[in-house]
Amino acid sequence: MIMKKTMFLILVALLVGCKAQSPKLEAPVAPYEASAVAADVQKVDITPKVDILFVVDYSLSMGKHQMNLARNIKKFVDEFSKNKLLDFHIGVAPIYDHCHFDADGLCRDKTQPNFLLGHLMPLKNTKGEVDTAGPRFVTKSTPNYLELLYNTLLIGEFGGPQFEEMFIPVLPALSPELAKGPNKDFYRQDAYLIVVFITDGDDSSTDPNLNPVEFADNLIAFKGSRAKLSVVGVIAPSSEKSCVKDPGAAHGPVRMEKFLQYVGADVLSLCNPHFGDALGVIGRNIAAKIPSQVIPLTGIRDSARTKKFRVMFGTQELPVTAWSYDSERSEVTINSDTVLDDSQKDAKLVIDFTSVTTKNLVRHKVKKIN
């Protein structure tokens, strides 16, 4: 009997010893653990940027219209710049003229246009002095920028052009090639783009492949998003028979109107008796169209993290009632009636926040039970 008990205990011990070596009895694998780690305060510049390109017809019939535009440009700028957050660039490009007229008024020399394709006009002061060294656009920090813009819009009147090529200079003016030279720093890919055409004629582009719809599609594709583009047409509409048109567009600006309709542009008649006020309304409408920017805030995991935010305009901290944050879209919206500090002329709109990320810990070593 004693022998049987002894054999039984040995057998149990052997079985237990075998099972100790079985993987089924190993200590469970420790999963990766995560802990919240607060990083340093980060700052994100969310200042809305706007690039405005005026494309101006300088033919002989345009003198009074250039003057009317320049005289009322303040109303346009004042309205859209009421949004003091806007960081704007405004430049002026003449239409292209691939013909150069000789003494008898004939287009013979096609190598000497009046202005180079897509080159912005150098800024000009009230004395007619041209700044050849500085940037060819104004910003809100440019001294006397309205005065400079007024004078630069007055390109003047020249013989011709025979072909008023309105579409052709736009994309070159925004191109990386000219951005390295005369148009340096004007165009910004992340900015909202506004193109303003002013002409009493029609587009007469000589490129047979550049029809109004193709040009519109090319412009939208270049910008990357239809939502980041607005167009304004200051024209002599076909429907207004009493509004005098360029002899080359006796039936109205047919191609230009097709383009403007396709892109959903704002249209202003050159003959509008309330031209200045209407131009101001367009400026206000443009400011309203500029969308809120989507801010990619890495490390923000849920809406509770919004308490980490601080929205600053220069040294002014905006109260939480002045802005909202959409955690799903990572989008910050500033209320339109937010009062900003007028004294901070060049202030940027900045979000600073403390990001919260996860940090993987080292996996525990597996220990076996002996």
C-alpha positions as CSV (number, residue, x, y, z in Angstrom):
1,M,0.0,0.0,0.0
2,I,2.8,2.3,0.9
3,M,4.5,1.4,-2.3
4,K,1.4,2.3,-4.3
5,K,1.1,5.7,-2.6
6,T,4.8,6.4,-3.3
7,M,4.4,5.6,-6.9
8,F,1.3,7.8,-7.2
9,L,3.1,10.8,-5.7
10,I,6.1,10.3,-8.0
11,L,3.8,10.1,-11.0
12,V,2.0,13.3,-9.9
13,A,5.3,15.1,-9.5
14,L,6.4,14.0,-12.9
15,L,3.2,15.2,-14.5
16,V,3.4,18.6,-12.7
17,G,7.1,18.9,-13.7
18,C,6.1,18.2,-17.4
19,K,3.3,20.8,-17.4
20,A,5.7,23.4,-16.0
21,Q,7.6,23.1,-19.2
22,S,4.4,23.5,-21.3
23,P,3.9,26.9,-23.0
24,K,0.3,26.9,-21.7
25,L,1.7,27.6,-18.3
26,E,4.0,30.5,-19.3
27,A,3.4,33.9,-17.8
28,P,1.0,35.8,-20.2
29,V,2.7,38.1,-22.6
30,A,2.5,41.7,-21.3
31,P,0.7,43.9,-23.9
32,Y,2.1,47.2,-25.0
33,E,1.0,49.9,-22.6
34,A,0.5,53.5,-23.4
35,S,0.8,56.6,-21.3
36,A,-0.1,60.3,-22.1
37,V,2.9,62.5,-22.8
38,A,2.6,66.3,-22.9
39,A,4.8,67.8,-25.5
40,D,6.1,71.4,-25.6
41,V,3.7,74.2,-26.6
42,Q,3.3,74.3,-30.3
43,K,2.3,77.3,-32.4
44,V,0.3,77.1,-35.7
45,D,-0.1,80.2,-37.9
46,I,-3.7,80.2,-39.2
47,T,-3.7,83.7,-40.7
48,P,-6.0,83.7,-43.8
49,K,-4.0,84.6,-46.9
50,V,-5.4,86.2,-50.0
51,D,-3.6,86.9,-53.3
52,I,-5.4,89.4,-55.6
53,L,-4.4,89.7,-59.2
54,F,-5.8,92.6,-61.3
55,V,-5.6,92.0,-65.0
56,V,-6.0,95.4,-66.7
57,D,-6.8,96.2,-70.3
58,Y,-4.7,99.2,-71.4
59,S,-6.1,99.8,-74.9
60,L,-6.9,103.4,-76.0
61,S,-10.5,103.1,-74.9
62,M,-9.7,102.2,-71.3
63,G,-8.2,105.4,-69.9
64,K,-11.4,106.6,-68.2
65,H,-12.2,103.1,-66.9
66,Q,-8.7,102.6,-65.4
67,M,-9.2,106.0,-63.7
68,N,-12.6,104.9,-62.4
69,L,-11.2,101.7,-61.0
70,A,-8.2,103.4,-59.4
71,R,-10.4,106.1,-57.9
72,N,-12.7,103.6,-56.2
73,I,-10.1,100.9,-55.3
74,K,-10.1,102.1,-51.7
75,K,-13.8,101.0,-51.3
76,F,-12.9,97.6,-52.5
77,V,-9.9,97.1,-50.3
78,D,-11.6,98.7,-47.3
79,E,-14.4,96.3,-47.4
80,F,-12.5,93.0,-47.7
81,S,-9.8,94.2,-45.3
82,K,-12.4,94.9,-42.5
83,N,-11.5,91.3,-41.7
84,K,-8.3,92.4,-40.0
85,L,-7.0,88.8,-40.0
86,L,-6.5,88.8,-43.8
87,D,-2.9,88.8,-45.0
88,F,-3.2,90.1,-48.5
89,H,-1.0,90.5,-51.6
90,I,-2.3,92.7,-54.4
91,G,-0.6,92.9,-57.8
92,V,-1.4,94.3,-61.2
93,A,-0.7,92.6,-64.5
94,P,-1.4,94.1,-67.9
95,I,-3.1,92.1,-70.6
96,Y,-0.8,90.6,-73.2
97,D,-0.3,92.0,-76.7
98,H,1.7,89.7,-78.9
99,C,1.6,92.4,-81.6
100,H,3.7,95.6,-81.5
101,F,2.3,98.3,-83.7
102,D,4.6,100.2,-86.0
103,A,4.2,103.9,-87.1
104,D,1.4,103.3,-89.5
105,G,-0.7,101.3,-87.0
106,L,-0.1,97.9,-88.6
107,C,0.9,94.8,-86.6
108,R,4.1,93.6,-88.1
109,D,6.6,93.0,-85.3
110,K,5.4,90.1,-83.1
111,T,8.6,90.0,-81.0
112,Q,8.2,93.2,-79.1
113,P,5.0,93.3,-77.0
114,N,4.3,96.4,-74.9
115,F,4.6,94.4,-71.7
116,L,6.3,91.1,-70.9
117,L,3.9,88.1,-70.5
118,G,2.7,87.7,-66.9
119,H,5.1,90.3,-65.4
120,L,3.5,92.3,-62.6
121,M,3.7,96.1,-62.9
122,P,6.4,97.7,-60.7
123,L,4.7,99.8,-58.0
124,K,4.5,103.5,-58.8
125,N,4.1,106.5,-56.5
126,T,2.2,109.8,-57.0
127,K,5.3,111.3,-58.7
128,G,5.3,108.6,-61.3
129,E,8.5,107.1,-59.8
130,V,8.7,103.4,-60.3
131,D,10.2,101.1,-57.7
132,T,12.3,98.7,-59.6
133,A,14.0,97.1,-56.6
134,G,11.2,96.3,-54.3
135,P,8.3,93.8,-54.5
136,R,5.7,94.3,-57.3
137,F,2.7,94.0,-55.0
138,V,1.3,95.7,-51.9
139,T,0.5,94.2,-48.5
140,K,-1.3,95.7,-45.5
141,S,2.2,96.5,-44.1
142,T,3.3,98.4,-47.3
143,P,3.6,102.1,-46.4
144,N,0.9,104.1,-48.3
145,Y,-0.3,100.9,-50.0
146,L,-3.5,102.4,-51.3
147,E,-1.7,105.3,-52.9
148,L,0.8,102.9,-54.6
149,L,-2.1,100.6,-55.8
150,Y,-4.0,103.6,-57.2
151,N,-1.1,104.7,-59.3
152,T,0.0,101.2,-60.4
153,L,-3.5,100.5,-61.6
154,L,-3.2,103.5,-64.0
155,I,-1.1,101.6,-66.5
156,G,-2.0,104.1,-69.1
157,E,-3.2,103.8,-72.7
158,F,-1.2,102.4,-75.5
159,G,-1.8,102.0,-79.3
160,G,-3.6,98.7,-79.6
161,P,-3.4,96.0,-78.7
162,Q,-4.8,94.4,-81.8
163,F,-5.6,91.3,-79.8
164,E,-6.7,91.9,-76.2
165,E,-5.4,88.7,-74.7
166,M,-7.0,88.7,-71.2
167,F,-6.6,85.0,-70.3
168,I,-3.0,84.4,-71.4
169,P,-1.1,86.4,-68.8
170,V,-2.8,84.9,-65.7
171,L,-1.1,81.6,-65.2
172,P,2.3,82.9,-66.2
173,A,1.9,85.7,-63.5
174,L,1.4,82.9,-60.9
175,S,4.0,80.6,-62.3
176,P,7.1,79.3,-60.4
177,E,9.3,80.6,-63.1
178,L,8.3,84.3,-62.6
179,A,8.1,83.7,-58.8
180,K,11.9,83.4,-59.0
181,G,12.2,86.8,-60.7
182,P,10.0,89.8,-61.1
183,N,6.9,88.4,-59.3
184,K,8.9,87.0,-56.4
185,D,6.8,86.2,-53.3
186,F,3.5,87.4,-54.8
187,Y,1.7,84.0,-55.3
188,R,1.3,81.6,-52.4
189,Q,-0.1,78.2,-52.9
190,D,-1.8,78.1,-49.6
191,A,-3.6,81.5,-50.1
192,Y,-7.1,82.2,-51.4
193,L,-6.8,83.5,-55.0
194,I,-8.8,86.3,-56.5
195,V,-8.5,87.3,-60.2
196,V,-10.1,90.6,-61.2
197,F,-10.4,91.3,-65.0
198,I,-11.1,94.9,-66.2
199,T,-11.8,95.4,-69.8
200,D,-14.3,97.0,-72.2
201,G,-13.5,94.4,-74.8
202,D,-13.4,90.6,-75.0
203,D,-10.7,88.1,-74.6
204,S,-9.0,87.7,-78.0
205,S,-6.4,85.1,-77.1
206,T,-4.7,83.9,-80.3
207,D,-4.1,80.4,-78.8
208,P,-6.7,78.2,-80.6
209,N,-6.6,75.7,-77.7
210,L,-7.4,78.3,-75.0
211,N,-11.2,78.5,-75.0
212,P,-13.0,80.0,-71.9
213,V,-13.9,76.7,-70.3
214,E,-10.4,75.2,-70.8
215,F,-8.8,78.3,-69.4
216,A,-11.1,78.1,-66.3
217,D,-10.4,74.4,-65.8
218,N,-6.6,75.1,-66.1
219,L,-6.8,77.9,-63.5
220,I,-8.8,75.8,-61.1
221,A,-6.4,72.8,-61.6
222,F,-3.4,75.1,-61.0
223,K,-5.0,76.4,-57.7
224,G,-5.8,72.9,-56.7
225,S,-9.3,73.7,-55.4
226,R,-12.3,75.6,-56.8
227,A,-13.1,76.6,-53.2
228,K,-9.8,78.6,-53.0
229,L,-10.6,80.7,-56.1
230,S,-12.8,83.8,-56.9
231,V,-13.1,85.7,-60.1
232,V,-14.4,89.2,-60.7
233,G,-15.3,90.6,-64.1
234,V,-15.4,94.4,-64.5
235,I,-16.7,94.6,-68.0
236,A,-19.0,96.2,-70.5
237,P,-21.8,93.6,-70.5
238,S,-23.4,92.4,-73.7
239,S,-26.8,93.1,-72.2
240,E,-26.1,96.8,-71.7
241,K,-26.2,98.2,-75.2
242,S,-25.6,101.7,-74.0
243,C,-22.3,100.8,-72.3
244,V,-19.7,101.6,-74.9
245,K,-17.5,98.7,-75.9
246,D,-14.2,98.3,-77.6
247,P,-14.6,98.2,-81.4
248,G,-13.2,94.7,-81.4
249,A,-16.1,93.5,-79.2
250,A,-19.0,95.2,-80.8
251,H,-21.3,92.4,-79.9
252,G,-20.1,92.2,-76.3
253,P,-17.5,90.3,-74.4
254,V,-18.8,86.9,-75.4
255,R,-15.8,84.8,-74.5
256,M,-15.2,86.6,-71.3
257,E,-18.9,86.3,-70.2
258,K,-18.8,82.5,-70.9
259,F,-15.7,82.2,-68.7
260,L,-17.2,84.4,-65.9
261,Q,-20.4,82.4,-65.9
262,Y,-18.6,79.1,-65.8
263,V,-16.6,80.0,-62.7
264,G,-19.5,81.7,-61.0
265,A,-17.8,85.1,-61.0
266,D,-19.0,88.4,-59.6
267,V,-19.7,90.8,-62.5
268,L,-19.6,94.6,-62.3
269,S,-20.5,96.9,-65.2
270,L,-18.0,99.5,-66.2
271,C,-21.0,101.8,-66.7
272,N,-22.6,101.2,-63.3
273,P,-23.6,104.7,-62.0
274,H,-22.7,103.5,-58.5
275,F,-19.5,101.8,-59.5
276,G,-17.6,102.5,-56.3
277,D,-20.3,101.2,-54.0
278,A,-20.7,98.1,-56.1
279,L,-17.0,97.5,-56.1
280,G,-17.1,97.7,-52.3
281,V,-19.9,95.2,-52.2
282,I,-17.8,92.8,-54.2
283,G,-14.9,93.3,-51.8
284,R,-17.3,92.5,-48.9
285,N,-18.6,89.4,-50.7
286,I,-15.1,88.1,-51.4
287,A,-14.2,88.4,-47.7
288,A,-17.3,86.4,-46.8
289,K,-16.3,83.7,-49.3
290,I,-12.9,83.0,-47.8
291,P,-13.3,79.7,-46.0
292,S,-12.1,78.8,-42.5
293,Q,-8.8,77.0,-42.8
294,V,-8.5,73.4,-41.7
295,I,-5.7,73.2,-39.0
296,P,-3.9,69.8,-38.8
297,L,-3.2,69.7,-35.1
298,T,-1.2,66.5,-34.5
299,G,-1.6,64.9,-31.1
300,I,-5.1,66.3,-30.5
301,R,-7.2,63.2,-29.7
302,D,-10.7,64.4,-28.7
303,S,-12.7,67.5,-28.1
304,A,-11.6,67.6,-24.4
305,R,-8.2,68.7,-25.6
306,T,-9.6,72.1,-26.7
307,K,-9.0,73.3,-23.2
308,K,-5.3,73.2,-24.2
309,F,-5.9,75.8,-26.9
310,R,-5.1,79.4,-26.8
311,V,-6.0,81.6,-29.8
312,M,-3.9,84.7,-30.2
313,F,-4.0,87.7,-32.5
314,G,-0.6,89.2,-31.9
315,T,-0.5,89.7,-28.2
316,Q,-4.3,89.7,-27.8
317,E,-5.8,86.5,-26.5
318,L,-9.2,85.8,-28.0
319,P,-11.8,84.7,-25.5
320,V,-13.3,81.3,-25.9
321,T,-16.6,82.9,-27.0
322,A,-14.7,84.3,-30.1
323,W,-13.8,80.9,-31.6
324,S,-14.8,77.3,-31.9
325,Y,-13.0,74.1,-32.7
326,D,-14.3,71.1,-34.6
327,S,-12.4,68.1,-33.3
328,E,-13.6,65.7,-36.1
329,R,-12.4,68.1,-38.9
330,S,-9.6,69.8,-36.9
331,E,-11.0,73.1,-38.0
332,V,-11.0,76.4,-36.0
333,T,-13.5,79.1,-36.8
334,I,-13.2,82.7,-35.7
335,N,-16.6,84.5,-35.1
336,S,-17.1,87.2,-37.7
337,D,-18.0,89.8,-35.0
338,T,-14.8,89.2,-33.0
339,V,-13.3,92.5,-31.9
340,L,-9.6,92.7,-32.8
341,D,-6.9,95.0,-31.6
342,D,-6.5,97.6,-34.4
343,S,-3.1,98.7,-33.1
344,Q,-1.6,95.4,-34.1
345,K,-1.3,96.1,-37.8
346,D,0.9,93.2,-38.8
347,A,-0.4,90.7,-36.2
348,K,-0.8,87.1,-37.1
349,L,-3.6,84.7,-36.0
350,V,-1.9,81.9,-34.1
351,I,-3.1,78.9,-32.2
352,D,-0.8,77.6,-29.5
353,F,-1.5,74.4,-27.7
354,T,0.1,71.5,-25.8
355,S,-0.2,68.4,-27.9
356,V,-1.0,65.1,-26.2
357,T,0.6,62.0,-27.7
358,T,1.0,58.3,-26.7
359,K,4.3,56.7,-25.9
360,N,4.8,52.9,-26.2
361,L,6.4,51.3,-23.2
362,V,8.9,48.4,-23.5
363,R,7.3,44.9,-23.5
364,H,7.9,42.9,-20.3
365,K,10.1,39.9,-20.6
366,V,8.3,36.6,-20.5
367,K,9.2,34.5,-17.5
368,K,8.4,30.8,-17.3
369,I,7.2,29.1,-14.2
370,N,9.6,26.4,-13.1
